[in-house]
Amino acid sequence: MKVFIIGAAGKVGLRLAEKLAHGGHEVQALHRGAEQSTKLSAVGAKPILGDLTLLSAQKRTHPVNPTLPGE
């Protein structure tokens, strides 16, 4: 199963990412700090650097932007 975790570098998110990845799932993990990528990779998740609050603010400012996910 493909899984996308928001806040994956926190205590709960990191453990969840690890359990899911070790269970054979494909885990993509959203996080805000570049230094967290190493931790997420180490537990088997694919780190994705980003911030949902910035994304939603950008979508409100630029409602039709083909470079943003979901457009």
C-alpha positions in Angstrom: 0.0 0.0 0.0 1.2 3.6 -0.7 1.1 5.8 2.4 1.6 9.5 2.8 2.4 10.8 6.3 2.1 14.5 7.2 4.3 15.4 10.2 6.4 12.3 9.7 9.5 13.5 11.6 7.7 13.9 14.9 7.7 11.2 17.6 4.5 9.5 16.4 5.1 10.1 12.7 8.6 8.7 12.7 7.5 5.5 14.5 4.5 5.1 12.2 6.7 5.6 9.1 9.1 3.0 10.4 6.4 0.4 11.2 4.7 0.9 7.8 8.0 0.8 5.9 9.1 -2.4 7.7 5.7 -3.9 7.0 6.3 -3.6 3.3 4.4 -0.4 2.5 5.7 2.4 0.3 5.9 5.4 2.7 6.2 9.0 1.6 6.9 11.3 4.5 6.3 15.1 4.6 8.6 17.1 6.9 9.7 20.7 7.3 13.4 20.5 8.2 16.2 19.3 5.9 18.0 17.6 8.7 15.0 15.3 9.2 15.5 13.6 5.8 18.3 11.4 7.1 16.1 10.0 10.0 13.2 9.3 7.6 15.4 7.6 5.1 16.9 5.5 7.8 13.5 4.0 8.8 12.7 3.3 5.1 10.5 6.3 4.2 10.9 8.6 1.2 11.3 12.0 2.7 9.5 15.0 1.1 10.5 18.4 2.3 7.6 20.8 2.5 5.0 22.6 4.6 1.3 22.4 4.2 0.6 25.8 5.6 2.9 27.4 2.9 1.3 25.3 0.2 -2.2 26.3 1.1 -1.2 30.0 1.3 0.4 29.8 -2.1 -2.7 28.2 -3.6 -4.9 31.0 -2.2 -2.5 33.6 -3.7 -2.1 31.7 -7.0 -5.2 29.6 -7.4 -4.3 28.2 -10.9 -0.6 27.2 -10.7 0.3 24.0 -12.7 3.4 23.6 -10.7 1.5 22.9 -7.4 0.3 19.3 -6.6 -3.4 18.8 -7.4 -3.6 21.4 -10.1 
